[in-house]
């Protein structure tokens, strides 16, 4: 007896565990027959799942073809069409009826269910045979009667079936018993039972490979151009997608055991602890289950299976596969989950559709873990959750939404962070900005000024602010305030920085147990003389921040990010939306604007720093109208470069001159200030040049950036004591000698 159930969402699910034939419509004539027989008696089917060790899911476009066949068979059963005696042979030729009836019944009720293409071709051959017989016979009547009343109408009816139209271009390949054509037509979405995400294994026809590369863990990624689609396909294959049936069964049993004997919340209170607990349990479970099944596994195989098990129990499943790819910047899972694939933003190919389709059950599992690990709610009363996502492949900021904000339930947007923090040399390599910007910003940070990085979402604001932290000398204490933990504080601590992180309440999620941002900022001001970094200026904490800067409470570098696409846009947001007085806004020294830019065809995007604006202090009400905003650098779209303005080149920057006043050798000597900025720029570019020349990408990372910056400061101090001032020529020569020695 065939076991099946029709789920509320229109999914017809077959339990194939006891079947002898494979659970595959394209590979098994018997399976196709069972499915079509069932469809004759079940209505409202949208999808079909054949479940064994794996689930093969057939989408509606493919199911519709099977429903058409089932409906045709049912129609003939009820009407008797093509089976009526008077249609099979004219009066006087009744002896022909039994054989013809047997043939037609076999074609319609047997062959059509098992092999509809074979059934169609059988009818075509019968037509040709009867035409030949009619032509060569003295009495063509019995043959023409059969042709006109049964065979030709049946052929015409079969040709209305979608599956026959789809198969016509492959008919020359057909061989009886061969299922090759069906593999061209049917391509299920696959899901091993131990995981919840479904995936498409079959590559669409006539695709062109744009790129192919490997990720850690034997994961393969192909970027494919699919005909008729403007969005590339991000096609990923991980070992668990093509795992053997035996190993899939072991993982399913292990997963079911863990679901029944789940560790307590205290045992898995953090992601790292949960993974460790599940991995230890998984090693023993997999070994015991394999032994009980008489399957011999090596230590390496057990370890690999345990890691897969952790990924789909304590971890975040396929999200971990995607986050392992450093070329992915964003991941989107839209509601209702399961109705569309996962989408990603790729650094080389921009927005791509993936071959991964999550399920609602899996999305609910992700939401549960996010609540547990973040300590923040996600429910109808709190329909937004911002959290940090840490998995072995990388880290990310994840925003989850649910009802009442999202009418279709759960949805996720994930911003992937680079595994290691961004640095000025790394940004130079990808042309996000040029060496002069790097030198100028380094000078400003050392000068202890207040700076905001502005831009639209995805423009790189937070990454740019994070890279500025590695330009701060380790002699200074740093206090970082964030509502969602994105800045590289952990990495700073690893490098020996004196850094304190404060977590404030998100203005979106408003978790009552967390301190409001303005209170966190006031606390930071009481924690002593420190560099102050605000992850994002969003709300009323702006009042406290600008007031503190205005009265001189912050003597060191102050940095933060804010949404805005121009200096005036920042002013408008801060004064009109956040309620900061224009007089307090003057405490800000510089605004760096980063934006997403597009190619003329609109198909490609890239990120650039487009503006460095100085905020002057003489204006009263409107800095734009009164000349309060002065650009020091501006982006040239024609040259794709950030260029200095005459204000910067002529030494008319009030901010830079204010910094120079504090340094004896620079006061009144603009040329020395400019030389120092150019020296910093030259050192940054030299690092990039050597990294490319020697194929030493590690030189661009934060560890080297901190060493390079501190060597620059120490050598500058040494040269100044020897020659009386920081001679850029001598500083660079000595620094370059140090750098070459360090590279050995």
N, C-alpha and C positions, 0 to 999 in steps of 0.2 A: 504494500500500500504506500502511495506517495504521500509524504508528510509535507504540508505547506501551510502557510498562513498569510492572509492579506492584512497588512498593517494599515493604520489609519491614514498614513501619508500616501497610500496607493502603491506601496511596495509589496510585491508578491515574493515571499521568501520561501525557498525550498530547503529542507534539511536533507543534504545529500550524503550524510555520513555512512549510511548503509547501502548506498548505490554501488553497483558493480561498474557501471559506465562512468566516465569522467564527468564532473560537473561543468561542462562547457558546451554551449550551443554550437559554437563554430567547429569544435573537434569531434563531437559525438552526435550521430544521427539519432541514437536512442534517446539522448537527453533532449534534443530538439523536439522529438515526437511527444515526450512526456510533457514538456512545457506547453506545446500547442494544444494538446488534449486538455490540459488544465485551463488554459485560456478560454476554451469553449464554454466553461462553466463558471468562470469568475469575471466579474465586470469591474471597471474602474481601475484597472492596473496602469500604473505610471512607470514603474521600474520592476525589474526582476533581479532577485539575488539567488544565486546557487551557492549554498554554504557547505563547505567541508572544512579542511584545514585552512583553506582560504575562502574568502567570499568573492565571487565573480558577480559584479553588478552591471546590468545592461540598462543603458539610459532609454528614455522614452522613444527617441528616433528609431532605435533598433527594436524595441518592444513593439512599436506600432506595426512593423512589418510582420511580426508573428501574430499579432491580433488580426490583421487582415486575412491571413491564412486560416486562422481559427474561425473567423466569421464566415469565410467562404465555405468551409467544410460544414459548418452548422447550417448555413443557408441551404446547401444541397441536401443535407439530411432531412430538413423539414419539407422542402419543396419537391424533392425527387428529381430535380432538374438534371439532365444528362443521363438519367438512369431509366427513363420510361421506355417500356418495351417498344412502343410504336415509333420512338425516336431511333432506337438502335438498329432496326431493320424494317423494310416495308413488308406488307402482307405477301405471304408466299415464301418468305425467306426466314421463317422463324428459327430454322436450325442454326442460324448465325448468332442468335441472341445470347445464349449462355456464355459463349467465349467472349463476346464483346462486353457483356455485363461484368463478367469477372475481371476483364482488363481495366475497364473504367473504374470499377469499385476499387481495384488495387491502386490505380493512379491517384484517386481522390482521397481515399480513406487510409491508405498506408504510405505510399510514396510521397505524397504532398506534405505529410507531416514530418517525414524523415529527411527528405531531400527534394524540396520544392523545385529546385533548378532541374534536377533529374526528371521530375514529373513533367515539367514543361517540355523538355527536350524529348521525352518519351511520346508526348502528344504530337510534337512536330514530326517526329519520325513516322508515327502512325498515319499522319496526314499524307506524307510523301509516299508511303507504302500503298495506301488506298488509292491515291491518284494514279500510281503506276498500274495497279490492278484494274482500275476502271478503264484506263487507256488500252490495256491489252486484252480486255474481256469483250466477248460478243454482247454481253448484257451488263453494262456498267451501273445499272440501277441500284443494286444493294450497296455498292461502294460510294456512289455519289450521295445517296440517301444518308449514309452514316457520316460522310464528310460534312454535309450541309446541316444536319440536325444535331450532331454531337461534337465531332472532333474540332471543326473550325470554330464554333461558338465557345467550346471549352478553351481552345487556344487564346481566343480574344479575351475571354474572362481572365485567364491566367496572366495575360499581358498587362492587365490593369493593376496587378499586384506590384507594390513598390520594390519588393525583393527581386522580381524578375527584371524590372527596369534597371535596378542597380547592377544586376549580374550580366546584362547584355554585353558589356565591353570585355567581360572575362570568359564568355561562353566557349571561345576557341581553346581555352585551357582545361575545359571540363573533361574529367574521366570518371566513370561510374565508381562510386565508393571513395573517391578522393575529395577531401573537405577544403582544399586550397582556396576555392572561391569564397567559401563561407568565412574564412579567416580574413578575407579582404572586406567583407561586409560587416561582420560582428567583431567588435573589440571591447571587451568588458573593462570596467574599472575594477581594479583588484584591491583586496584588503585581506591580509593574513588575520586570522582571528585574534592574535595576541595584540594587534594594534587597531586603532579606531579610524585612522585616516585612510581614505581610499586614494588610489593613485592610478594613473593611466600609463600602462607599459608600452602600448603600441604607438609608435611614432606616426603622426599624420602623413598622408601620401604627399609626394612631391615637395617635401620640405628641403630646405637648404641649410647646411650647418654654418653658422656665423662664427662660432667659437666652441672650443671644447677644452675642459680642464678638470683636474682632480682635486678633491678636498681630503683632509685627513680622514682615516677610517675607511678607505677604499670606496669613497663616494665619488660618483662621476656626474659632471654637469655638462650639458650641451645647451647652447643657445641656438634655437632653430627659427628660421624664417618660414612661416606657414603661409601658403598661397591664400590670398583673400583676407589676410589679417594684418593690420598695421602694427599690432603689438607682437613682439617676438615671444616665443615659447621658451620658458626656462624649464628644461627637461632634466630632472634629477633622478638618479638611480642610486639607492643606498643598499648595502648588502642584505638587509632584512626584506627588501622588496622581492628579491629573487631567491630567497632561502629555500632549502629543500623541505619537502612535506614533513619529513620526520622531525627536523629541527623546529619547524613551525608548530607542530603538535606539542613538542616539549615546552616551547615558550608559552603556548596557550595554557597548558596545564599549570605551569609555574605562575603565570599571571592570575589565574583563577584561585590558586592557593593563597597568593598574597592578598587578593581581594577579600578572602574570608579570614585571614590571619594578619590583618593590617597592623603595623606597629602603632603605638599610642602617639598622640600629638606631641607629648614631651620628648619622645624618641626621635621625632622628625620635625622639630621646631624650626630648623633652618634648612635651606636647600642642600647645603653641603652635607649636613648630618643625615638628611633623608637619603641622599644618594649613597652614602657610605653604608647605612643600615641595609638598604635594599640590595646593594651589591654583595654584601657578605651573605645575606640570606639567599640571594640568587645563585651564588656559586654552589652552595650545598644543595639547593632545590634542583637545579639543573642536573647535577651529577646523579642525585637519587632518582629523578624521573627517567633520565637516560638509562640508568642501570635497570630500572624496573621494566623498561620497554625493550631491553636487550640491545641497546644501541651503544656502541663504544665511541666515546668522544675524547679527543686529546685535551690537554690542559689549555692550549691556545683556543680551541673551539669553545670550551666551557667559559673561558674568560670573555670571548667575543659575544657569546649568547647572554652572559650576565650583564654586559654593558648595554646590549639591546634591550634587555628586560628592564633595566633601570631607566632607560630613556622613555619607555612607555608605561612606567608605573610611577616612580618618584619624579620623573622629569617632565618635559614639555613636548615629547614626541617629535614630530617632524619639524617643529619650530627650531629644535636644536640642530637639525641638519641644515636648515636655512641660515641660522645664525653662525654656523661654522664657515660660511662663505664671506670673506672680507669684502667682496665686491657688492654685496647686498647692503643697501642703506636703509630701506624701509620694507616692512611686511604688512600686508593688509588682509584681514579676514572679515568679510562683510556679512551682515545679517540679512536674511536668516542663514545661519551657518549650514553648509551642506548644499546650498543652492547654486553656488559658484565656486570656482577654484580659488586658491590662495594667489594673491598678486604680490609682486615684489618690485622695488625700484633697484635697478642694477647700475653700478657706477659707469659701466661701458655701454649698456644697451637700454638704459632708462627703464620705463615701466614694462614689465613682462608678466605674462600669464604663466602659471606653473602647471605641472601635471599632477598636483596634489589637491585633494578635495577633503577637507576635514568634516567630521560629523558633529552633530549637536551634542552628543554624549561626550565627545572629546573636548569640545569647547567648554562644557560645564565643568569638566575635570580641571582644565586650565584655570577657570575662574575660581574654583575652590582652592587651588594651590596658591593663587595670587592673594586671596583673602588671608590665608594662613601665614604666608611668608611676609606680607607687607603689614599685617595688623590693621588693614583698612577694610571697611565694609564695601560690598557691591550688591545692592538690592534695589527694590523699587523706590525706597526712600533715599538711597544714595546710588544713583544710576551711573556714576562715573568713578572709575578707580585708576589712579596714576601710581605706577610702581616701577621699581627697578627689577629687571629680569637678568639673573646671572646663571649661565649654563656653561658647560665645558668649552663650547665653541666660541663664546663671546658674551658680551653684556649688552643690554638694551634698555630703553625706556618703553614701557608698554602702557597703553591706555585702553582700558576695557570699558565698554558701555553696555547697558542692558535696559530693560523696561524701567522706568517710564519714558526715558529719553529716546530709546530706540524701539519703535513699535513692533519690530520683528525679533526682538530679543538680543542675545549676545552678539557683540562685534568687537574686533580688536584692531588697533593700529600700533605697530611696533617700530621704533626708531633704533636701528642697530648702531652701537658705538664701536669704534675701532678697538680691536683687542688691546692694542697699546695706544696711549694717547697721541693725539696729533701734536706736532711740533712745528716751529717756524720752517726748518729745513724741509720737512715733509710737505708743507703747504707750498713752498717754493718749487718743489719738484713737480707738483700738479698744476702749477701756475695760478693758484688761488690768489696770490698776490706776488709782487716782485721784491727783489732784494732791498730796494730803497724803503719800501713800506716796513720790511722787517727791521731794518736799521733804525728807522724813525720810531717805531713802536717800542723797540728795546730801549731806546734813549728815554722815551716818555715814561716807561714803567720804572726805570731807575730814578727818574726825576720825581716820582711820587705824585703823579697827577690823577685826576678822576676821569674815567673813560667809560663810555657805554658802547657796546657792540649792538648795532641795530640791524634789522633785516626781516625778511618774511620767513615763514616756516620752511625749514629745509635748506636755508641759505648758508648754514654752517656757523651760526652765531655761537652756540655753546662750544663747539669744537675749537673755534678761534679763541674764545675766552680761556678754554682749558689750556691751549698752547701757550698763552701769555703767562700762565702760572710758572712754567719752566724757565721763563725769562727773569723771574724774581730770584734774587740771591738767597741762598739758604740761611743767611744770617738773620733774615726777617721772619717773624711769626705771621702766619696766615690764618684768618678765620673765614670759613666758607659757609654761607647760608643757602640752603636749597629746600624746595618742597618735594621735588623728585630728584633722587641722587644720580646725577649725571657727570659731574666734574671729576677729574682723575685724582681724587683725594687719596685713595688707597695707594696709588702709584707714587704720589708725592711723599707719603710716609715711608714707602719702601726705599726712596732715594734719600731719606734722612731729613726731610723738611719738618719744621715745627708747625704743624697744621692742626686746627680744630675745626670739626664739621658740626654744624647745627642743622637740624631738620625742622622745618616749619610746616605749618598747616597749609595744604593746598587750597587756593581760593576756589578751585573747581569742586573738589571732593568735600572740603570742610569737615574733616574728621575732628570732632570735639576734643578728643584726648591729646591732640597735638597743639603746640603753641602757635598762635597767629604769627604771621611773618613780621609784623611791626614789633611784637614783643620779643621775638627772636633777635631782631636787629638791635633793639635797646639792650638786650642782654650782651650781645657781641660788643657793643660800645663800652660795656663795663668790664670786659675781659682783658683790658690792657691795650697797649699800643701795638697795633697789628695792621697788616695789609688786610683789606676787607673785600671779599668777593661775594657778590649776590648772583646766584644762579640765574634768576630772571626777575626783573622788576615788573610786577604784575598789578599790584593793588595799593592799598593805603600805606604799605611799608615805604613807598616812595617818599611820603611826607617826612618820615623819620630820617631816611637816608639823605635827602637833599638838605634838610635842616642841619644835620650833623656835619655835612660838608661845608655848609655856609658859615657855621660858627667856628670852623677850624678844628672840630673834634677828631678829624681824620687827617693825620699828617703824612700818611704813607699812600701808596698806590691804592686806588679804589677802582674796582672793575665790576661790570655786570652786563647782562643782556636785556634787550627790550624789543618788542615788536615795533617795527616802523621802517618805512622804505626811504626815508630821507631825514636830514637833520630837523627840518621843520615838522615832519611827521612825528618825530620823537617829542619835540617841544609841545605840539598840539596834544599828544597823548598824555604827557606828563602833567601839563597844566590844566587841560580841560577835562580829561577822563579821570586822572588820578588825584587831582586837586592840589598840586604843588604850586606855590606862588611863583610868578615869574622871577622875582628877586632871588628866590631859593634856587631856581633852575640855573642861575648864573654860576653856581658853585661847580657845575659840570665844566670840565675843560675841553674834552674832545668827544666827538661822536664818530665811530667807524661804522660805515654802512656796507653790509654784504647783501648780495641779491642773487637770485636765480635768473640767468639770462637764457635767451632762446636763439637758435639759429633762424635765418630768414624763413625757412620752410616750416617752422613751428614744430618739427619732429624731434629736435634734440635740445637738451638743456645743459647748462654748465654753471658752475658757481664762481663768483669773483667778488673780491672786495672792490667796491666801486667809488668809494668816497671817504676821505678823512677830513672832517670839518672841525674847525676851532670855534669854541663858544667864547665870544668876547664879552666884556663886562659893562660897556658904556651905555647900552640900550636900556630902555625903561619898560616898554610894553610889548613890542613886537620885534624880535631879533631879526626876522627876515626883512621887514620894512626899514629897520634902523641900522642895518649892516652888522648885526650881531653874529651872523654866521659867515665865516670866512673859510673857504676850502684850501687845504694844504696839498691835497692830492685828489685827482679826478681821473675816472676811467675813460680811456679812449677805445670806443668800440671798433673803430677802423683798425687800430694797431693791436687791440687786445692787450692793453697794458695800462697800469695805473701810473699816471704821469704827475710830476710835481708841478704846482702852480707857481706863478711869479712871486706870490707871497712867501712861499717856502724858500724858493731859490734866492730871493733878495734879503732873507733874514728878517722878514717883517712879522713873523709869528710871535704873538704876545706870550703864548704858553711856553714856547721854547726859550724865549728871552727871560721869562720868569724862572725857568729851571736854571739858565746860565747864571743868573744873579747869585745863586746859592753856591756856585763853584768859583773859586778865586781865579783859576786860569782861564775860565770861559767868560767871566764878566766883562762885557764890552768888547769881546773878541768873537764876533759871529763866525768868522772863518774857521775858528777852532771847533766851535759847536758843529758846524757843517761837516768838517773833516771827521769828527768823532762819529757822526751819523753814518757817513760814507764808509768809515772803517768797520763799523758793526755790519753794514750791508755786505761789504766785501767778504768778511769772515763767514757770514751765513751762506753766501753763494759758493765760497770755497769748499765748505762742508758738502754741499750738494754735488759740486763738480767731482770731488774725490770719491764720493759714494758711487757715482755713476761710472767713473773711470776705473775704479778698482773692483767694481761689483760688490760693494760692501754696504748693503742697504741698512744694516744695523747702525751705521754712523748717523743716520737721520733720526733715530729714535731718541726718546726722552733721556735715557741714561747718558748718551753722548752729548746731547744738547746742554745738559746741566754742567758736565765736565768742561765743554768748550766755553760756555759763558763764564764759568768761574776762572778758567785759565786766562781768559781775556781780561777780567778784572784784576787778577793778581799781576799779570804782565804789565798792564797799564800803570798800576801802582809802582812797580819796579822801575819802569822807564821814566815815569814822572820824577821819581826820587833821584834818578841818575842824570837826566838832561834838563830838569826843571819844568817840564810840561809833558803831557801825554802825546808825544810825537807819533802820529799815525803810521809813518813809514817804519820806525823801529818797532813799534808795537806789533804790527802785522808780521814783520820778519821773524821776531822772536816767537810770536804765536804760531806761525807756520812751522817753525822748527819743532816746537813742542808737539804740534798736531801730527807731524810726520813720525816723530818718535813714538807717539801714543798708538799709531796705527800698526806698528810692527808687532 
